[in-house]
Amino acid sequence: MKKTSQEKLYEAALELITAQGYENTTVLQIATKAGLTERTFFRKFKNKADIFFAGGEQYSQMLLTKMKESKANNPLAIVLESYFYAADFFDEH
């Protein structure tokens, strides 16, 4: 499956920031590594920090949906089930 611009930018940012640190990584470096332009970066994200928080609402909804779908009766079990689901999701993404 072909990656979206957002996915390419996220992966490039993660790789660069891991290698050289947040402060030493520029938006231009991220865009270039992703094979895109700075303009494309700013169409998708407000700034460098936004690249990691852009999906926050989406992730919250995902967790709430998982909690609602749980078959567990114990509130702690529901939370743990959702936590492990989220952990697997973040490992994959």
C-alpha positions in Angstrom: 0.0 0.0 0.0 1.3 3.4 -0.9 2.1 5.7 2.0 0.4 9.1 2.4 2.4 12.3 2.7 1.6 12.4 6.4 3.0 8.9 6.9 6.1 9.8 5.0 6.6 13.0 7.0 6.0 11.2 10.3 8.5 8.4 9.5 11.1 10.9 8.3 10.7 13.1 11.4 10.9 10.1 13.7 14.1 8.8 12.1 15.8 12.2 12.0 14.8 13.2 15.5 16.0 9.9 16.9 19.3 10.3 15.1 20.1 14.0 15.7 17.6 15.2 18.4 14.5 17.4 18.2 16.2 20.8 18.4 18.7 19.8 15.6 16.1 18.7 13.2 14.5 21.2 10.8 11.3 21.0 8.9 13.3 21.3 5.7 15.3 18.2 6.7 12.1 16.3 7.5 10.4 17.2 4.2 13.5 16.4 2.1 14.0 13.0 3.8 10.3 12.2 3.1 10.8 13.2 -0.6 8.5 16.2 -0.2 8.7 19.9 0.0 8.5 22.2 3.0 5.2 23.6 1.5 3.7 20.1 1.7 4.9 19.7 5.3 3.1 22.9 6.2 -0.1 21.8 4.4 -0.2 18.8 6.6 1.2 20.1 9.9 1.3 23.5 11.7 4.9 23.0 13.0 7.4 20.3 13.9 5.7 19.4 17.2 2.4 19.0 15.5 3.6 16.0 13.5 3.6 13.9 16.7 0.3 15.2 18.1 -1.8 15.6 15.0 -3.6 12.2 15.5 -4.4 12.8 19.2 -8.1 13.1 18.7 -8.1 10.1 16.5 -6.2 8.0 19.0 -8.6 9.1 21.8 -11.6 8.0 19.8 -9.9 4.7 19.0 -9.4 4.0 22.7 -12.9 5.0 23.7 -14.4 2.8 21.0 -12.2 -0.1 22.2 -13.4 0.4 25.8 -17.1 0.4 24.7 -16.6 -2.8 22.7 -14.9 -4.6 25.6 -16.7 -7.7 26.9 -14.9 -7.4 30.3 -17.0 -6.6 33.4 -14.3 -5.2 35.5 -13.4 -1.5 34.8 -9.7 -2.2 35.4 -9.8 -5.1 32.9 -11.5 -2.7 30.3 -8.7 -0.1 30.7 -5.9 -2.7 30.6 -7.4 -4.3 27.5 -7.6 -0.9 25.8 -4.0 -0.1 27.0 -2.6 -3.2 25.4 -4.6 -2.6 22.2 -3.1 0.9 22.1 0.4 -0.4 22.8 0.1 -2.9 19.9 -1.2 -0.1 17.6 1.7 2.3 18.4 4.2 -0.6 17.9 2.8 -1.1 14.4 2.7 2.6 13.6 
